[in-house]
Amino acid sequence: MPHQPLTAVLTAAKVTGFHPGPAFYAEWVLIIGAIIGLPFYITRLVRDYRKRQRR
C-alpha cells in the first residue's frame, strides 16, 4: 500500500481520460510557491512597517 495515492491517480486518469499537461503542473507550482512565500512576504512587510514607526 505505499503507492496507494499514486495508484488512485493513475486509475482515475485511465478511467476519466484526464492526463494533466505542463500547464497543470506549472499552476500548482505557482500555488504552492505562493502558499510557502506568503508568510515570508507578510513578515517582511510587518518588520518594515515597525521600523518606520520607530523613527
N, C-alpha and C positions, 0 to 999 in steps of 0.2 A: 503493500500500500504506500510506499514512499512517493510514488508518482501519480497519486490519485487526482490532484488538481490538473496536472498536465494531461492526464488521460481523459478527464472530463472535457477539457477544452478541445482536445483533438477529436473526441467523439462528437461534440457539438458542431465542430467545423465540418465534419463529414456529413452529418445529418442535415444541417441547415444550409450548407454551401458557403458559410462565412469564412473567408480567408482574408485576414487583415493585411493591408499593404503597408508600405513605408509611412504613409501619412498617418495611419492609425498609431504607429509606434512613436512617431515624432510628436503627435498630440499628447500622448501620455508622458513622454519625456518632459515636455513643457509644463504639464500639470504637476508632475511630481517635483520638478525643479522649483516651481512657484511655491509649492507647499513647504519645501525644505528651506527656500531662501527667504520667505516672508518674515519669519521671526528675526532673522539677522537684519533685514532692512528696517523693521519696526524698531529694533533695539538701537540701531544707529541713529534713526530719526529722534528717538527719545533722548539719547545722550547729547546730540547736537542741540536740541531744544533746551535741555537743562543747562548746558554750557552757556548759551546765550542769555538765559535768565539770571545767571550769577553775576554777569558783568554789570 
